[in-house]
Amino acid sequence: MEDKKDFVKNADKLAGLTTLILIMLGIVQIILGELFLKSVALTANGIDCIGDGFVSGVVWIGLMFFKKPANDKFHYGYYKMENLGSITAAIIMILLAGYIVYRSYFQFINPHEVNSPLIGALVALIAALVAIILGFYKYNKGKKSNMGSVKLEAFNTIKDGVASGLTVVALVFDYFGYYIADAIVGIIIAGIIVTIGFAAIKESSYMLIDACNGECIDRRYVIKKLTEEVFGVDSVKTVRLRRSGPIHFGEIEVKVSNDMTIRDFNIVKKKIIGKIKSTFPDVEKLTISAIADDD
C-alpha cells in the first residue's frame, strides 16, 4: 500500500500539470477556431482539450482526498472519492460532447471554407503530440495502480491526442476543398468522448454500489480455492468482496473443526491472509470468521 501512496503523490502532481497544459492548448485552439480560422473541428478540439483539462482537475481533487487517512467518520478512508471523481469527470466529458455535436451539425448542413487551414493543422498537430506523449507517459506510470480515475485520465489524455490528430486530418482535407470533413471529424470526436465517458460511469457506479462484476466473480472463485487449500479449513461457506477505489476489502466465512482452538484458528487465518495477499496484493483487508463444521 505504501507503493500506491507514493504513486498517488506523483499522480496528483502530474494531474495538476496536465490540467494546466490541456487548458492552455484548448484556449489557443478555441481562439483560433472561433475568431480567426472559423473551424468547427479546431473549436471542438479546443473545447475537448479544456474539458479534458477539467477532467484532470477533477481527478487531481479526487487524488488529494485519496491521500487522507481513515477517521471516526470515514472508517474505510476516502478511497471512493476517486470513483466520484471518475463519474464527475465523465459527465463533464459527455456534456461537452453534446455541444460539439450541436456545432458539427450546423457545419454539416451548411459547410464553409476554413481560413488558413494549414495553420490550424499545425496547432492541432502540436496539441496531438503533447497529449499523446503525456497520456502514454501517465498510462505507463499508472497501469499497475488499479485506480479508475488515473486510468481514465490517462486514456482521456490519449483520446485528446487522437482527437487532435483527427482535427489535423480534417483541416488538411479542408485545404483541398473537402469542407464537410470539418463537421465529420467534430462528430467523430464527440462519439469518442461519449464512449469513454459512459464506460467510466459504468465502472465507477459498480464500485460505488459494491456490485460484483465478472472480474470480481473470477477473483472470488480463486480466493475460495486458495482458502480451501489451507490446512485446517474444511470448506468455505461465503466469500464477499468489495472494491473501494484501487483496493479490495473481503469477508470470508470458513467451516473448521468444532474442537479447533482460537490459537489454532489464528494460525489458519494468517495462512489464509498470506496466501491471498501474495496472489492479490490489492486486497487491503480480510475479515475471516469461523463456523463450526457441525452447524
JODA-V946389 format. One record per residue. N is the residue number from 1. RES is the residue in one letter. PHI is phi in whole degrees, -180 to 180 (none if undefined). Layout:
n->N res->RES phi->PHI
n->N res->RES phi->PHI
//
This chain:
n->1 res->M phi->none
n->2 res->E phi->-63
n->3 res->D phi->-61
n->4 res->K phi->-67
n->5 res->K phi->-67
n->6 res->D phi->-63
n->7 res->F phi->-62
n->8 res->V phi->-61
n->9 res->K phi->-59
n->10 res->N phi->-78
n->11 res->A phi->-65
n->12 res->D phi->-69
n->13 res->K phi->-67
n->14 res->L phi->-67
n->15 res->A phi->-64
n->16 res->G phi->-65
n->17 res->L phi->-64
n->18 res->T phi->-61
n->19 res->T phi->-55
n->20 res->L phi->-64
n->21 res->I phi->-64
n->22 res->L phi->-67
n->23 res->I phi->-65
n->24 res->M phi->-64
n->25 res->L phi->-62
n->26 res->G phi->-64
n->27 res->I phi->-62
n->28 res->V phi->-60
n->29 res->Q phi->-69
n->30 res->I phi->-66
n->31 res->I phi->-61
n->32 res->L phi->-66
n->33 res->G phi->-67
n->34 res->E phi->-84
n->35 res->L phi->-93
n->36 res->F phi->-116
n->37 res->L phi->-90
n->38 res->K phi->58
n->39 res->S phi->-111
n->40 res->V phi->-66
n->41 res->A phi->-63
n->42 res->L phi->-68
n->43 res->T phi->-64
n->44 res->A phi->-60
n->45 res->N phi->-68
n->46 res->G phi->-65
n->47 res->I phi->-62
n->48 res->D phi->-62
n->49 res->C phi->-62
n->50 res->I phi->-65
n->51 res->G phi->-60
n->52 res->D phi->-67
n->53 res->G phi->-64
n->54 res->F phi->-67
n->55 res->V phi->-59
n->56 res->S phi->-62
n->57 res->G phi->-65
n->58 res->V phi->-64
n->59 res->V phi->-63
n->60 res->W phi->-60
n->61 res->I phi->-63
n->62 res->G phi->-60
n->63 res->L phi->-69
n->64 res->M phi->-64
n->65 res->F phi->-68
n->66 res->F phi->-57
n->67 res->K phi->-76
n->68 res->K phi->-72
n->69 res->P phi->-75
n->70 res->A phi->-64
n->71 res->N phi->-144
n->72 res->D phi->-66
n->73 res->K phi->-90
n->74 res->F phi->-112
n->75 res->H phi->-66
n->76 res->Y phi->-103
n->77 res->G phi->82
n->78 res->Y phi->-110
n->79 res->Y phi->-58
n->80 res->K phi->-75
n->81 res->M phi->-60
n->82 res->E phi->-64
n->83 res->N phi->-69
n->84 res->L phi->-62
n->85 res->G phi->-62
n->86 res->S phi->-62
n->87 res->I phi->-66
n->88 res->T phi->-61
n->89 res->A phi->-62
n->90 res->A phi->-66
n->91 res->I phi->-63
n->92 res->I phi->-59
n->93 res->M phi->-60
n->94 res->I phi->-67
n->95 res->L phi->-62
n->96 res->L phi->-66
n->97 res->A phi->-63
n->98 res->G phi->-61
n->99 res->Y phi->-66
n->100 res->I phi->-63
n->101 res->V phi->-61
n->102 res->Y phi->-57
n->103 res->R phi->-68
n->104 res->S phi->-66
n->105 res->Y phi->-60
n->106 res->F phi->-69
n->107 res->Q phi->-71
n->108 res->F phi->-70
n->109 res->I phi->-81
n->110 res->N phi->-141
n->111 res->P phi->-66
n->112 res->H phi->-139
n->113 res->E phi->-71
n->114 res->V phi->-89
n->115 res->N phi->-75
n->116 res->S phi->46
n->117 res->P phi->-63
n->118 res->L phi->-69
n->119 res->I phi->-65
n->120 res->G phi->-63
n->121 res->A phi->-64
n->122 res->L phi->-65
n->123 res->V phi->-63
n->124 res->A phi->-64
n->125 res->L phi->-65
n->126 res->I phi->-61
n->127 res->A phi->-62
n->128 res->A phi->-64
n->129 res->L phi->-64
n->130 res->V phi->-62
n->131 res->A phi->-67
n->132 res->I phi->-67
n->133 res->I phi->-62
n->134 res->L phi->-66
n->135 res->G phi->-64
n->136 res->F phi->-69
n->137 res->Y phi->-62
n->138 res->K phi->-66
n->139 res->Y phi->-64
n->140 res->N phi->-65
n->141 res->K phi->-74
n->142 res->G phi->-110
n->143 res->K phi->-67
n->144 res->K phi->-94
n->145 res->S phi->-79
n->146 res->N phi->62
n->147 res->M phi->-101
n->148 res->G phi->-59
n->149 res->S phi->-67
n->150 res->V phi->-69
n->151 res->K phi->-65
n->152 res->L phi->-60
n->153 res->E phi->-66
n->154 res->A phi->-64
n->155 res->F phi->-64
n->156 res->N phi->-65
n->157 res->T phi->-69
n->158 res->I phi->-64
n->159 res->K phi->-58
n->160 res->D phi->-63
n->161 res->G phi->-65
n->162 res->V phi->-64
n->163 res->A phi->-62
n->164 res->S phi->-66
n->165 res->G phi->-63
n->166 res->L phi->-64
n->167 res->T phi->-64
n->168 res->V phi->-59
n->169 res->V phi->-60
n->170 res->A phi->-61
n->171 res->L phi->-71
n->172 res->V phi->-67
n->173 res->F phi->-62
n->174 res->D phi->-62
n->175 res->Y phi->-60
n->176 res->F phi->-92
n->177 res->G phi->100
n->178 res->Y phi->-93
n->179 res->Y phi->-68
n->180 res->I phi->-69
n->181 res->A phi->-59
n->182 res->D phi->-59
n->183 res->A phi->-72
n->184 res->I phi->-61
n->185 res->V phi->-65
n->186 res->G phi->-59
n->187 res->I phi->-67
n->188 res->I phi->-62
n->189 res->I phi->-59
n->190 res->A phi->-62
n->191 res->G phi->-63
n->192 res->I phi->-62
n->193 res->I phi->-61
n->194 res->V phi->-64
n->195 res->T phi->-59
n->196 res->I phi->-66
n->197 res->G phi->-63
n->198 res->F phi->-67
n->199 res->A phi->-62
n->200 res->A phi->-68
n->201 res->I phi->-64
n->202 res->K phi->-62
n->203 res->E phi->-64
n->204 res->S phi->-69
n->205 res->S phi->-65
n->206 res->Y phi->-57
n->207 res->M phi->-68
n->208 res->L phi->-66
n->209 res->I phi->-101
n->210 res->D phi->58
n->211 res->A phi->-76
n->212 res->C phi->-112
n->213 res->N phi->-88
n->214 res->G phi->-59
n->215 res->E phi->-64
n->216 res->C phi->-65
n->217 res->I phi->-63
n->218 res->D phi->-62
n->219 res->R phi->-65
n->220 res->R phi->-59
n->221 res->Y phi->-62
n->222 res->V phi->-65
n->223 res->I phi->-62
n->224 res->K phi->-61
n->225 res->K phi->-66
n->226 res->L phi->-63
n->227 res->T phi->-67
n->228 res->E phi->-67
n->229 res->E phi->-77
n->230 res->V phi->-76
n->231 res->F phi->-63
n->232 res->G phi->107
n->233 res->V phi->-93
n->234 res->D phi->-77
n->235 res->S phi->-165
n->236 res->V phi->-112
n->237 res->K phi->-85
n->238 res->T phi->-144
n->239 res->V phi->-129
n->240 res->R phi->-120
n->241 res->L phi->-126
n->242 res->R phi->-139
n->243 res->R phi->-92
n->244 res->S phi->-133
n->245 res->G phi->64
n->246 res->P phi->-89
n->247 res->I phi->-121
n->248 res->H phi->-122
n->249 res->F phi->-111
n->250 res->G phi->-135
n->251 res->E phi->-130
n->252 res->I phi->-131
n->253 res->E phi->-110
n->254 res->V phi->-119
n->255 res->K phi->-96
n->256 res->V phi->-130
n->257 res->S phi->-60
n->258 res->N phi->-64
n->259 res->D phi->-100
n->260 res->M phi->-71
n->261 res->T phi->-82
n->262 res->I phi->-62
n->263 res->R phi->-62
n->264 res->D phi->-64
n->265 res->F phi->-67
n->266 res->N phi->-63
n->267 res->I phi->-65
n->268 res->V phi->-62
n->269 res->K phi->-59
n->270 res->K phi->-62
n->271 res->K phi->-66
n->272 res->I phi->-63
n->273 res->I phi->-62
n->274 res->G phi->-62
n->275 res->K phi->-66
n->276 res->I phi->-72
n->277 res->K phi->-69
n->278 res->S phi->-70
n->279 res->T phi->-89
n->280 res->F phi->-125
n->281 res->P phi->-63
n->282 res->D phi->-83
n->283 res->V phi->-79
n->284 res->E phi->-77
n->285 res->K phi->-144
n->286 res->L phi->-121
n->287 res->T phi->-107
n->288 res->I phi->-116
n->289 res->S phi->-120
n->290 res->A phi->-109
n->291 res->I phi->-126
n->292 res->A phi->-61
n->293 res->D phi->-64
n->294 res->D phi->-94
n->295 res->D phi->-76
//
